[in-house]
């Protein structure tokens, strides 16, 4: 591999104004879809620049991406460089519609004669670049080679550079496909575990996590508690104001619960207007404190729909693992439901354990 040199273009370098394609905003958007700008160096891209320099018989090769205001270098051989202002970079020519750009003597071409890399070290003279073109036809950058002396690539070398440019685009497309797949998988996982209305876990996810937490509690003899929250007056909200108003209340309460539990806790929609909160490594006294905090906050919430106030309060049942009569998921849920029933029977807007 050729030794790398780092350059620092002089601040007073002559700037050459570049024409901007009329659809440059779309071209830049196409580049950003790949989410590759400012990412760490990758061996695969560096290998392609090394191969390009070797096949073309020149000391320098770059994979450059042309952003709105700058040209960012993804990989390079022979010269270490991060980015340049777009108007100071030869690769900015790639976005003007030409599939390939070859300049035999950069100092003799009015487009490039005053650029920093021409007039200052390393005093580039030859440039040959192939546009990196997206499937929808946008040139987002180049694979280019350069030399410190004038010259041209042979037909075979130019063909090799075009082939390597296609390999660069293949890597970019593969990366984009992998990211899209990961995003889709994450979205599907969210859909499978999340209640759309409240943003909390759905019942299936909640019960699955409960099974896990019970197994861990049994193995390590750790405390485990659960809260079952029921919204008082929720049925009246639906009857008087409609289900849309009820949805507003449920969404607000769901958000409040999410914001007031720990990272290790798990809150889920248990059914209807009921929310269950699993509290790993939490004894009963800690669960009671959280229940009171949630009861007060829910009662203080102001729910407004179509200009109407929709006050609700919460009755909360608290159950805790005791490794005796409450020693599995079913008994924990049953004890919590029984505690909630007592809270409702004793006047609501209260906590029972």
N, C-alpha and C positions, 0 to 999 in steps of 0.2 A: 504493500500500500504506500502511496506517495505521502511524503511528510506534509502535514498541514501547516499553513501559514494563516495568521489572523490579520485581517485588514481593518483599518478604521478610516473610512472615507473622510477627506478633509471637509470641514464645515463650510468652507467657502467654495466648494466645488460648483462648477457651472451646472445649472439645472436645465433640463430640456423638457418642455411641456409635451405631454403625450396626448394624442387624440383619445377620446373615450368613446367606445361603442355606444350606440343609442340604447342598447339593452343591457348595459353594464350592471345595472341593479339586479337583473335576473341572473346574470352570469355570476355575480358575487354570491347571490342566494344559493345558486347551484353548488358553489365551492363550500359554503358554510354547511350544507346538508351533510357533507362528509365528516364534519366535526374533527378535522385533523389539524387545524392550525394550532400552533404552540404546543403540540404533543411531543413527548420525549422521542429521541432518536430511536430508530428501529434498524436492526441489523439487515432486514430484507431490503429496505430502501437503500441503505448505504452500499450493500453489495451490488445493486444495480448501477449506482454511480461509479463504483470501481470498475465494473465490467464495461460500462460505456466509455470511460477514459481509456481503458486498455484496448478495446476494439477499435476506437477511433484514433489511437496513437497520440493522445494529447494529455497534458498534466492535470487538467481540471474538468470536473463534471458536477452538475447540480440537479437536484429535483427541487424546483421552485414553484410556489403557489402565489398567484397574483390576487391579492385582496383589494379592497376598495382604494386604500391609500398606501399600501406597502406591498413588497414582495417578500414572502417568508420562505426560508430555505428549510425543507424537510430533511434533506440529506445532501452531503457534499463529499467530494474527494479532491485533495490537493490544496484546498483553501477553506479554512474554517470561517463561516459567515452565518449569521442568524437572519438578518433581514436588512432591506434597504428601502428607502422611499421609492414608491412605484416609478416616479419619473426619472430615477437615477439608475434603473435596472434594465438591462437588455431584454430580459424576459417579459417586460411589459409589452413588447412588440407582439407577443404570442396571442394577445387577446384581440388583435385588430383584424382577425379573419383569416390569416394565413395559417395553413396546417403546419408548415415548416418555414423557419427563417434561417438563412445563412448569410453571414457578412464576412467577406474575405479579409477586409482590413477595417477594423472598427474606427481607426483614426482618420480614415478617408471617407467615412459615411457621415453625412451631416446629422443623422438621427442619433449617432452614438459617439461622435468625435469629442464632445465635451463632457461625457459622463465620467464620474470619479474613477472608475476602474480602468478607463482608457488613459486619462491624463496623469494618473498617479499609480503607485505600485499596487498591483503587480503589472500594470501597463498591458492590459489585454489587447490583442490584435484580432484574433479569429474567434468567431462565435457561430455555433450551429445549434439550433434548438428545434425540438418537435413539440407541438402543443399537446397537452394532456386534455383530451376531449371527452366530456361526459356522454353517456348514451343519448341525452337529449340535445347534443350538439354544442355545448358551451365549453370554450377553452378556459380552463381554470388554472393553468400553469404550464410549465415545460419540463422536459428532460433535456438538458443542454450540455454541450461540451465547449471548452474554450482553450485557447493557447496564447502564449505570449509572443507569437510570431504569426504573420499573415499566412493564410492558406485556406484550402477547401477540403472537405471530406470527399473520399472516393464514392462512387455509386454504391459499392458494397458497404462501406462504413455508414453512409446515410441510411441505407436499408436496415442495418443493424440497430441504428439509433431509433428508427421508427418502431422496430419490433420491441425494443426495450421500453419505449414509451408506452406501448400497449400493456407490457407487463406491469408498469407502474400503475396504470389505471386499473388493471386487474386486482392489484393489492388494495387500492383505494375502494373498489367496489366490494371486495371480500370483507374489508373492515366495516363498511357501511351495512352490509347484509348481516354481519354478526351483531352489530349494535341494534339493528332493527329487530332481529330475532330475540335478543336479550330484553329489549323493551316490550315486545309482544308477550314474552313469557312472564315478565313482571306484571304486566297488565292483567293477564289471565289469572295469575296467582292472586292478584288483588281482587278480581271479580269473584274468585272462588272462596275468598275468606272474608270479604267486606260486605257489610250491609249498606246498600246504596244511600238510604235516607239519613242514617245517623253517622255514617263514616266509621262506625265501630265494627268489631268482628261480628260475623253472622253466627247464628246458633250452632251450626255444624262446626265451625272453627273454634268457637268457645268451648264446646264439649270435648273436642279433640285435645285442646290445650289443658283442659281440666284433668283428663286422663293422665297426661304427661306430668302435671304438677302433683297429682296424688301419688304417682309412682315415685317421684323424687322425694316427696315428703315422707313416705313410708321408709325409703332406703336410708335417708340421712336424719330421720327423726326431727325434721324441721317443722315449724308452724306453718299453717295454711288456713286462710280465711276467705270468705266470700260474702259479698253484699248483693242483695236483690232489691232493686229500686223500682217502685211502682209509682206512677204519676197520678196523684189524686186529682179528680175532676177532669181527667182526660176525656172520658166518655162524654161528658157534658160539652166540652169544647167541640168535639166532632158533631154532636147533635145540634148545637146552636149555631155554629159557624161553618160547618162543613169539614170534610177531610183535608182540604188544603191547609186550613188553619191548624188542624192536628199535626200535619206534617211539619209545619213551621215550628211548633213546640218541640216535637221529637228531635228535629235537626238541631235546634238550639241546645237542648239538654244533652244530646250526644256530644256536641262540641264542648260543652262545659265539663262533662265527665272526662273527655280525652285530655283536657288541659289541666285537670286537677288530680290525676293519678300519676304514679311513678312510671319510669320506663319499663320496669320489670313487671308491672301490673298488666292485666289484660281485661279490657272492658268489651262487652258484647251485648248485642240486642238479643235478649232471651226470648222475647215474644211479645207482640202487641206493643203496649207502652211500658214494658218491663226491660230493665237493663241490669245485667249481672256483671259484677267486677270481681275477678279473681285476684287475691292478694298473697302472692308467694312470700314465704319467710315473714309472715305477719301474724302475731298472736291476736287474741280477741280484743284486748284493750286498744291496740293500734287500729284494728278494723273499726271499732266503735268511734274512735276519734275521726277517722276519715269519713265514716257514715254521717256524723254530725256536721262536719264541714260541708259535705255535699248537700245534705238536707237544707242547711241554711242558704247556701248559694243558689240552689234550685228555687227555693221559695222567694229569693230576692230578684230572680231573673225577670226581666220585662219582655214579654212576648207580644209582638205587635203584628197584626195581619189586617190589611185593608183598613188601617186606622183604628182598629179595635184592640184593646188590651185583653190578653188571654192569660190570666193568672193561674198558675198551677203550683201545687206543693208536692212533696214526695214522702211516701212512707217507705221505710227501709228495714229489711230483715238482715240480720248478721248471723252467720254460722261459722264455726271454727273447728278444725280437725282436732280431735283429742286422743287419737290412737286407741280408743276403746269403743264406745258405741258409735262414734262418728269417725270412721276409719276407711271410708271409700268415697268415690264420687257421688254415688246415689244417696248415701246417708248425709253427706255434706249439703247437697242440694235440697234434700228433704227437710233438714233442720233449718236451712235458710228460708225455704218457702213457709214453713210453720211460723218462723219468727215474723215474716212479712204479714202473714194472716193475722197475727196478734196485733201488729202495729195498725193494721186497717181497722180491726175490731175495736181498738181502744181510742179511736177518734181520728186517726190519720195524722199526717204531718208529724210523724214521730219515728223513733227507732226502737226495735225490739231485738233481743238476742236469745 
